[in-house]
Amino acid sequence: MKKLLTGVSAFLLTTFLCAPAGWAAVTVLEANLIGGNEVPPTGSPGTGTALVTLDTTAQTLTVQETFNGLGSPTTMSHIHCCLASPFLPGVNVGVATTTPSFPGFPTGVTSGNFGPMTFDLTMAGSYNPAFITLQGGTVAGAEAALEAGLLAGETYINIHTSAFPGGEIRGFLAAVPEPATWAMMLIGFAGLGFAFRQSRRRMSFA
């Protein structure tokens, strides 16, 4: 049995380490936006979803949002970074992306859609100038900080409205497992099952 576990561990380790590095270049993140996530909570009946795609090879960030049922007309939306720890509740942090809002974000409405819009992370115009200043005054520093925050669960996206200028609904951005990652996990579990069956077969003939 000890040999079996050692062999399976080696198999799983090899499976994951041999995955092409390019698979990790694109990370898809999702957020569910509700009033209860705001600080303080707004009690808004509104809801929303956000889909954010980070491509560290192309150095781009693509944002999509859908929202409905807000209590007052929209004014702006953006991504905030960076929380002191992953998905930290009860805390407000500064705006990282372009201000005052994502360009073209629909204002003056209580339901709507935005995007997809792709931002070039190598351009200063993709960020809040104050965020660049906080990250050493360089776009490269801002890019590194935002990417790290997104991947670590230290960002949130929210929608601001006239009744709630500080934000009416908010959601933490969390990475969605890639299909390739799930595939590698399934391969690993299949290998584990096969090794276990082979071991039991050998034991039955011993």
MOMOLIN-V470048 format. One record per residue. N is the residue number from 1. PHI is phi as a letter, one per 20 degrees, with the letter a starting at -180 (999 if undefined). OMEGA is omega as a letter, one per 40 degrees, with the letter a starting at -180 (NA if undefined). NEAR is the number of other C-alpha atoms within 10 Angstrom. Layout:
n: {N N}
phi: {PHI PHI}
omega: {OMEGA OMEGA}
near: {NEAR NEAR}
This chain:
n: {1 2 3 4 5 6 7 8 9 10 11 12 13 14 15 16 17 18 19 20 21 22 23 24 25 26 27 28 29 30 31 32 33 34 35 36 37 38 39 40 41 42 43 44 45 46 47 48 49 50 51 52 53 54 55 56 57 58 59 60 61 62 63 64 65 66 67 68 69 70 71 72 73 74 75 76 77 78 79 80 81 82 83 84 85 86 87 88 89 90 91 92 93 94 95 96 97 98 99 100 101 102 103 104 105 106 107 108 109 110 111 112 113 114 115 116 117 118 119 120 121 122 123 124 125 126 127 128 129 130 131 132 133 134 135 136 137 138 139 140 141 142 143 144 145 146 147 148 149 150 151 152 153 154 155 156 157 158 159 160 161 162 163 164 165 166 167 168 169 170 171 172 173 174 175 176 177 178 179 180 181 182 183 184 185 186 187 188 189 190 191 192 193 194 195 196 197 198 199 200 201 202 203 204 205 206}
phi: {999 f f f f f f f g f f f f f g f f e f g f f f e f d c d c c b d e b f f e f c f g e m f e f c a c c c c d d d f f f l c c d c c b c b b m f e b f f c a b a d d b c f f b g l f e m c d c f f e e g d f a f g n f f d m c d b r c c n f c d d e f e d f f e c f g f f f f f d n n c f f f f f f f f f f f f f e m d c b d b c e c f f c f e p e c b b f e c f e g f g f f f f f f f f f f f f f f f f f f f f f f f f f e f}
omega: {i i i a i i i i i i a i i a a a a i a a a i a a a i i a i i i a i a a i i i e i a a a i a i i i i i a a i i a i i a i i a a i i i a i i i a i a a i a i i i i a e i a i a i a a i a i i a i i a a a e a i i i i a i i a i i i a i i e i a i i a i a a a i a i i i i i i i a i i a i i i i i a a a i a i i a a a a i i i i i a i a i a a i a i i a i i i a a i i i i a i i a a i i i i i i i i i a a a i i i a i i a a i a NA}
near: {10 7 9 14 13 10 14 20 14 11 17 18 12 12 15 14 10 10 13 9 8 9 12 14 12 17 19 19 20 20 21 22 26 24 23 16 22 24 16 14 15 20 14 17 14 19 20 23 20 24 21 24 20 23 17 17 10 12 16 19 21 16 20 17 24 16 21 15 15 24 19 18 18 24 21 22 27 23 29 24 23 24 19 13 12 17 17 15 12 10 12 16 14 15 24 26 27 19 18 12 19 20 15 10 19 19 17 12 16 17 19 16 15 17 17 14 15 15 19 15 24 15 13 17 14 22 25 21 19 15 25 20 13 14 16 11 13 14 21 16 16 27 25 13 18 24 20 15 21 26 17 17 21 23 29 30 27 29 29 22 23 16 15 18 12 16 25 31 31 28 25 25 28 23 19 13 11 14 10 13 14 11 11 17 15 12 16 20 14 12 16 19 13 12 17 16 12 13 14 12 11 10 10 8 6 6}
